[in-house]
Amino acid sequence: MADRLRTATSPYLRQHADNPVDWWQWGDDAFAEARRRDVPVLLSVGYAACHWCHVMAHESFEDDEVAQVINDAFVPIKVDREERPDVDSVYMAATQAMTGQGGWPMTAFLTPDGEAFHCGTYFPREHFLGVLGAVRDAWADGRDAVVQHGAAVTAAIARTTGPLPGAPLDDAALAGAVSAVARDADRVHGGFGGAPKFPPSMTLKHLLRHHARTGDDAALALVERTCEAMARGGIYDQLAGGFARYSVDARWVVPHFEKMLYDNAQLLRVYAHLWRATGSPLAERVARETAEFLLRDLRTAEGGFASALDADTVVDGHSVEGLTYAWTPAQLRDVLGDDDGARAAEVLAVTQAGTFEGGTSTLQLPEDPDPAWWADVRARLHAAREQRPQPARDDKVVTAWNGLAVAALADAGVLLEQDAWVRAARECAELLLDRHVVDGRLRRASRDGVVGAPAAVAADHGDLAEGLLALHQATGEASWLTTAGEVLDVALDHFSDPRGGGFFDVADDAERLVVRPRDPSDGPEPSGQSALAAALVSYAALTGSARHRAAAEAAVEASGALARQAPRFAGWALAAAEALAAGPLQVAVVGSGAGAADLARTARRTATAGTVVVHGPPDAEGVPLLADRPLVDGGPAAYVCRGFVCDRPMTTTAELTAALAR
């Protein structure tokens, strides 16, 4: 039995290293083996925190009988969707085309040339054995039909990768997008649509920017309702901070317990910006607790951030979802004593019947209890929970998601004046630039400081640039701006689609798949196209580069048709469009001391639709916004520019507040 997964960068692949299935990693060698043996490829795609991936592994991939069938009739390839989003994108499109739905684990059967001819998701063991036998027989007895079907599916997928017709997002289109989002709002429980409910991070940021640009109080109300409902529900970890992946119900009570870096990085920024817009104590608390969760539970020894905490906790070799997090009234009393235990059960909505499985309850916080009592109880419960078996951590460091974390920690850190968060953002950025750049090009992920082979995709470039630009604004240091420009220029050179002004997901010199993937829709994280558009908007505002602004406008227009038709799936593109519509709005604060700090604080804490703010000495080298911005009478000053037309310099926070409110 070959042992090809044990040294993989991906913890998900490593989880399968001891399977009796003779797994290969994705690559030319695996397909060459399929051609040599003249057998199809079994492609299995998942990720480490995926509950049903674990179930299928235990039922089938750890089973000797199933493994024998696979090894005899197929070349099996295991792929981590988080490490190879390009591979996942191509074959998820095939799965959705064949079955009408998608999800993970994804199971696809391919010709030795990589064309999918049969796809599915999770298969129970007996069903899976039947599918394996049927595919094996079809390959043996009806090869021509199988190959023709695979070619037809590939051609259909290729047609979906063409650019959508460009559609500008003018004021009317932006207002229409907000109205469409509002029609999907759950007015009772918050959020959008029904169960399951996912944190709509990018839509919330879009709505916050729309409110800042237009004063639309209805848009802000949608954000407030959703953020409060999530923060008070079981999807939020009331003891340790941080959000689970989604809620299985419409009321945010029962989560799917995995905690993803990309969710929590984006939500940290959302709650910090909601606090900026409203002064909400709840938003501030959740932002602080979520940042603490990132730094305590996801930070790696090298200074990056791990991808996820698993949904399941393994006990006696069996995966149990929610075991770490759910409580009974009796368990609360055991930790807190009778009086505090009974009070905690009431405060946290822990009932005898339970809200989760087996009479246990997830923890909710419908109302804020006495702060001193709650701080003590929360700490005691968290300490007790730490003694339980804990979910595993997927500790690979993904460029895109770490870029989102850098942006969130730098942005929220400077807003809430938490220097430690900004330092953590800087250390993470240094790690990415030191380890993830190889021969001048980005890679997708690393583990234990060792970078993997897969090349970075468009989202990696856009999200990393976003983080570097936020770090530049938080610190005033020129190097982050310079490097962000270099990252964006690589993306413009290698990912641009000359046909439609947008971006492909993979570079023009990347590994050739059966199609070159391109998906402009924003899902749980920004699409590559949206990520690059948003970063280009900020970079153009910080530098005055007309070339980068034109590229940003073209990318937003390339997402325009999607944003008009399905705005909930274009939240980050719409956020970029709001910034374009509002600006560029630039604030340069020059000088040092308390007066300059007050001006910078005022600028940063004014809710805007994408204003860029830089603070530093006049004419700081490599910082265009500080060029030709002198002190006023030897003291600090703020310069506000709209559309590259600047107001007179201001020396008081009152003047600056009035100018930014116009």
N, C-alpha and C positions, 0 to 999 in steps of 0.2 A: 504494500500500500504506500503510495507516494504521500509525502508530508509537506504540502505546499503552502499551508495557511499559517503555520506556526510563527513565521517571522513577518507576517503581514503588519502593516501600519495600523490597520483597522481592528479594533477590539471585537467587532462583530465577526470578522473572518476568523479571528483567533478562537472565538467561542466554538467554532466548528472544526477546529484542527484535529480533534480526537474522534470525529464521526467515522463510522465505517464506510461512508460515502467517499469515493476517491476524488475529492474536490480539486479543481484547478482555480487559480486566480484568472481574472479576465486578461486576455492577451493573445498575441498571435500564436503562441505555442499551443494553447488549448484548441484553437480552431484548426491548426495544422494536424493535431492529433485526431480531431474529428474527421478530417479529410483522409488521413491515413487509415483509420479504422472503418471509414465509410459509414458513420453513425451520426445521428443528430446530436445537438447540444441541448442539455437541460440547463437553463439559466434560472438561478434562484436569487432574487434580489430582496434585501431587507435591511434592517439596521438594528443596532444593539439594544435600543430601548423599546423595541416593538414587541408587544405582548403576544400577538398571534404568530410572529416569527418564532418565538420561543416554543409555543405550543406545537407548531409544525415540526420544529427541530426534534422535540422530545418524541412526538408520535412517529415520525417517519425517518428523519435523517440519522437518528440514533438507533434505528431498528435494523438488525442484520438482514432480514428478508427484503425489506424495501431497498436497502443499500445494494444488495446483490443484483436486483433487477436494474437499478440505475447503472451500476458499474458495468454490467454486461451489455447494455443496449445503448448507452449514452456516454458523452463526455460531459460531466457535470461541472458547471462554473458557478462559483459563489461570488456575489457582488454586494458591497456595502453602498447603498444608494446615496449615503451622505458623502462618501469618498469619490464616487463616480456618478454625479448627477446627470452627466451627459448620457451615459449608458441607460440609467434609469428612465430618463426622459423619452428616449427612443422607444424602449420596449413597454413603457407605460402607455404611450400613445397606441401601440399595437394592441395591448391588453384592453384598453378602453374601446378601441375600434371593434374588437371581436366580441367583447362581453357586455359592453355598455357601462361598465364600471371599472374602477381600479382600486388599488390598495396594496398593502404589504402584509405578509410576504407576497411578492409577485413571482409567478412561475411561468416561464415561457420556454417553448420548444423551438429551436432554431435549426435551420440548415447549416452545414459547415461553412457557408458563406455569410452567416449571420442574419439571415432573413427569418422573421418569426412566422410560424404557420399554425401554432396553437398556443393559447395563453389562458391564464387564470390567476387566481390569487391563492388564498388558503384552501388546501384540500385536506379533509380528514384522511386518515391512513388508508382505509379500505377503498375510498373513492380514488385516492391518489394511485394506489396500486392498479386500479382499473384503467385510469388515464394513462399511466406508464405503459401498460400492455397494449392499449389501443393505439397509442402513438408509435410504439415499436412495430406493431403489425402494419400500420399504415405506411410507415417508411419502407418496410420490406416488400409490401404488396402493391402499393400505389404511389411509388416514388414520384412519378411525373406530376400527378395531381397535387401532391404535397408541395413540390418545388414551385409549381405555377401559383398555388395559393400564397406561398410566402412572397413571391415576387409581386403579386397583386397587392398584398398588404403593405409591402415596402413602398410601392408606388403611391398608395393612398396616403401613407404617412408623409411622404415627401411633399405631396400637394399642400399639406397643412403647414409646412415650414416657410411658405412664401409670405411676404409682407402683407398685412392688411392695408386696405386703402387708407391713406393719410387723412386725418380729420383734425383740424385745429380745435383747440379747447379755449374758446373765447369766453367772455363773461356769461353769456347765455348758456353755453354748454356746461360751465362749471356750476352754475346755479341749478341746472337740470340734473346734474350728477348728484348733488346734495338732496334734491327732492326725491330722486329714485332711491337713494340709500334710506331716506326717512320712511319711505313706503314699506321697506322691509323691516323696520324697527319693531322690536317687541316692546310695546309700551308698558307692559306689566312687569316683566322680569329683566329688561335691559338686553342689550345685544341685538342681533339681527337674525331673522329666520327662526327656525325651530331647532329641535334636538337632532343631532348633537350640536353643541354651540362651541365655537372656537373663539379665542380672544381676537377681535378684529383690529389688531395693532395699527396697521397702515391706514385703515379707514378712519380710525380715531384721530390719527395724526392729520389726515386730510381734512377732517371736520374742524379740528383745532385751527388749522391754517386758514380755512375758509372763514371761520368766525373772526379771526384776527384781521383778515383783509376786508371783510364786508360788515362786521358787526352783527352777523346773523345769530341771534340768541337761540334760535331753534336748533342750529347745528351744535352749539355749545351744550345745550340741554341733552342732546343725544349722547354726547361724550360723558357728561356727568352721570347720567342714569346708568350707562353701561359700566363705567369704571367703578361706581359704587357697588353695583350688583356683583361684579366679579370680585371686588375686594372683600365683600362680606360673605361670599359663598364658599363652598367647599373646594372650588377650583384654586383658591388662594390658600397657601399654607399659612394658617394663622399662627403657628408656632415658630417657624423658621424663615418665613418670607418666601417669595417666589411663587410662580404660577405653574400649575399642571398644564398638560398639552391641550386638553379640551374637557368640556363637561358633557356627560352622556345624556343629561336631561336639559330641559329648557330653563330651569331655575338656577343653574350653576351649582347644584348641590353635590353631585357625585362626579368626580373627575376621572378621566383616564390618567393615571397617576404619574406618568413619565414627565419629567421636567426638562425642557429643552433650552439650550443657551439662546437660540434665536428668538424664542418667545420672550424670555425674561429680559434680554437686552433691549428689545423694542418696547416692552411694557415699562421698563424703568424710565425710558425717555418720555413715553406718553404721560405717565403719572407726574413726572417732573414738570412737563409742559402744562399739564392741567393745573398743577399748583401755581405755576407762573401766571396762568390766565385767571384763576379764581381765588387763590390763597387758601384752597381747601386743606384743612388739617389732615383729612383722610388721605388725600392724594400725596401730601408730603410724607406721611407715615409709611405708606406703601412704597413710595420711591426709596425711602431710606432702607426699609426692610429688604426690598428686592436687591438693592446694591449690596447689602450685607450678605444676602444669600449667594450672590455671584462670587464675592470675595472669599467667603468662608467655605462654600461647598463645591464650587466649580473651578476655582483657580488651581492651576497646575504648578508644579515645582519650578518650571521654567519661566513662569510669569504669564502664560496664556490661560485660556479658559476651556475646560472640557466641554464636550458636545452635549452631554445629557446625563441625567440620572434615570435608571430604568424604571419602567412601570411596575415591575415585579420585584418581590423579595424572595430569595431562594432559601427554603427551609427543608432540611433533610432531603435535598435533591429535587424538591418540587417548587415550582414557581407559584407564588401567591400574590395576586395583585392587591395593593392597598394595605397589606399586613402592617407595614411600618406606621401608617398614618391614621388608621381608624381606631375608635375608642368605644367602650361601653361605659355606662354610669359607674359600674363597680370598679373599673380600671381607674377612672378619675378619682374615686374615693380612696383607692389604694395608694395613690401618689399624694393626694392633697389632704386626706382626712375627710371626715364625714361632712363637716360644714362647708369647707371650701369646695369639696368634691361635688356636693349637691348644687352649690351656686354655680360652679363651672359648667355642670351639665346643662343648667338652664341658660346660661350666657352663651354657650357654644352649640346649642340645639342638639345635644346628645340625648337620645330618648331610649326608653326600654325596648321599644320595637326596632329602633335603628333606622338609619337612612341609607345604610350600605348593606353589605352582605353579612349573614350570620348574626344579626342583631347588633352589629356595630354601626357607628355613625362617623361620617366625616365631620370635621370641625368647621362650623360657620360662626360668624360674629355679626348677627343682625343689628346690634346696636353697640356703641362703645361703652364698656363698663367703666367703673372707677379706675383711673389710670394707674395709681399706685398698686392697688390690689391686682390688677391685670398684669402689670409688669412682673410682679412676684410670681403669680400663678403661671404665666406664660413661660418664665424661665424654668420653673420646677417641672412643668410638663415636657418642655423641650429636653431638659436633661434626662428625664425618665425615658423619653422616646429614643434618645441616643443609645440607650442600653438594649433596645430591640435590634433584631437583625435588620440590616440596612440594604437598600437597593444598590446594585452595582453601578459604577460610573463608567460611562464611555469617555475615556480620557484622550481621545484624539482631538487635536486642535485644528479646527477648520478655518481657513482664511476668512471667508465671508462672514461667518458668525462671530469670529473674533473682531473683525472690523466693526460689526454692529455693536459689540461690547465696548470697544474703544470709543466709539461715538457716544454711546449712552453714558459711560462713566465720565468722559471728559465734559460732556454737555451738562449732565446732572451735577457733576462735581463742582463745576464753576458756578452753577445756579444756586446750589445749596451750600456752597462754600465748604466743600469737603476735599481738602487737599489730598487726602489719601486715595480718593477715587481717581483723581487726575494722575497721581503718581502710578496707580495701577494701570491706567489707560496707556501711559507712556511706556511702561515696562512691557505691556502686551504688544504695542506697536513695534518696539525695538526687537522683540522676539520674532515677530512676523517678518520684518525686513531683514533680520540677520539669518533666519533659518529657512524661510519660505521662498526666498528669491535665490534662484540657482541660474547662473549664467545669464543674468539680466531678466529672467522670466519667473513669474510667480508659479508656485505649486499649490495644490489644493489643501493639503493637510500634513500634519506631523504628529508624532507620538513620542513622548519622552525626549523631545528635542531633536528627533531624527525625522527628517522630511521624507514623505512618500513620493513615489514616482508620478502619480496622476497630476496632469497639468491643471492650473487654475482655470475656472470658467469665467464667464462675463460677470456673474454676481460677485465673485471673489474680488475682481478688480474694482467694481463699483462700490461695494461695501467697505473694502479697505480704504479706498480714497475718501469715502464719507467719514470714516474714523479719523484719518489723518487730518482732514480739514477741520473737524471738530476739535482735535487736539491742538492744531495751529491757533484756533480762536481762543481756546482755553489758556494757552501758554504764551501766545505771541511769538513763538519760536519759528523762524523762517524755514527750517529744514523740513518740517512736516508739510508745509505748502509746496515746497519744491518737489518733494517725493510724491505727493499726491498728483502733481502735474505730470510727472514721469509715468506713474501708473495709468493715468487717464490717456496719455498719448499712446502707450502700448495698446490700450483697448481700442482707441480710434484706428490705429494701424491694422489691427489683427481681427477685430470682432465686427467692424462696421459692415452693414449691408448697403452697398451702393444703390440697390434697387429701390429701397424704401426709407432710408434715413434712420433705421433702427439698428439693432445689434443681434447677431447670432449668439447663441449660448456658448459656443466653442470657437476657438481661434481658427484662422484660415490655415495654420500649419499644425493643428492638433491631429491626433489619431483620427483616421477616417472611419467613421461608422457607416452603416448602410444609408443613413440620411444625416444631414447636418442639422442638429436640433435647434429650434428657435421657439420659445414660448414666452410671450410678452405678459402673461397674466401673473398678478401678484397673489401668491398663496399664503402659506404661513410665514414666508420671508419674501423680500422684494425679488422680483424677477431680475435677470441680468440687465435687461433693457431699462427697467425702472431705476435700478440701483445706479446705473451709469448716468441716466438722465439727471437724477437728483444730485449726484456728485458734480456733474458738469455745471449745473446751475450754480452751486455754491462756489466752485472754482472760478467760474467766470465773474461772479460778483466780487470775489476776493482779489482778483488780478486785473479785472477789466478786459479780459481776453474776448474779443469779438468772435474768434474762431470757436472757442469752447462754448460760448453762449449759442451760437448758431447750431452747433452739434446738439446741445441740450434741447433747443426748440424743435429740431428735426426728430429727435428721439421721442419727445412728448407727443408730437403730432403723429408719429408712427404708432403710438399707443392710443391715439384719440378715438378710433372707432370702438375699441374694446371699452374704453372709459365711458363712452356714451351709452353703449349697449348693456354693460354689466359693471357698473362703477365699483361694486364691492370687490371685484377681482382686479381692480386697477387703482387701489388706494395710494400706493407710493407714486405712481405716475401722476395721479391727480394732486398729490401733495407737491410734486415738482411743478406742476402746472400752476398751482396757486402761488408758488414762489416767483415763477416767471411773471404772472399777472401783477404781482405786487411790487416788482422791482426791476432791476436790482436796488435794494435798499441797503446801504452800507453805513456803518458807524465806525469811525476811527477815533480812539481816545489816546491822546498823547500826554506824557508826563508821568510823574511818580508821586508817591505819597498818598495820604488819605483822600485828598480831593479827587485825584485821578481814579482811585479805587471806587469812590462813590459814583463817579460818572460811568465807569465801566459796569458797575453793578446795576445802575439804572437802565442802561442800554440792554443788558442781558436779560433783565427781569421784565422787560416790556414785551408783552405777547405780540408776536408778529408772524407774518406768513413766510418766513425764510430770511429774515434780516441776518446779515453777517456782521460780526463785531470783532474788532481787533484792538488790543491795548498794548502799547509799548512806547519806547522813546521816539521822538521825531526822526524821520528819515532812517529808521532801522533797516539795515541791509537785508534785502530779499523779501521785504514786506511791502508790497505796492500800496496798500491802503494808508500806510504811515508816511509815504513819500510826500514831500512838500506840505507837511502838516506841522507848522511850527507851534511852539508854546504861545500863549497869549499873555503878554505882560509878565513873562517868566513863569507862568503857572499853567496847570493842566487845562486841556480844552477837548471838547468833543466836536467832531465834524460829521454831519449827517448829509448823505448824498442819495438822491433818488434818480434813477436812470442816468447816472453819471453827471447829474446837476447838483451842486452842493450848496447847502445853506451856509450862512456865516457861522464861524466857530462859536460854540457855546461854552460857558464856564461854570454854569450852575446846573444842578440836577432838575430844577424847576423848568428851566429853559429846554433842557433835553427832553424831559417828559412831554412838554407841550409840543415840541417838534415831532416826536415819534407818534403822537396821537393824531396828527393831521392826516 
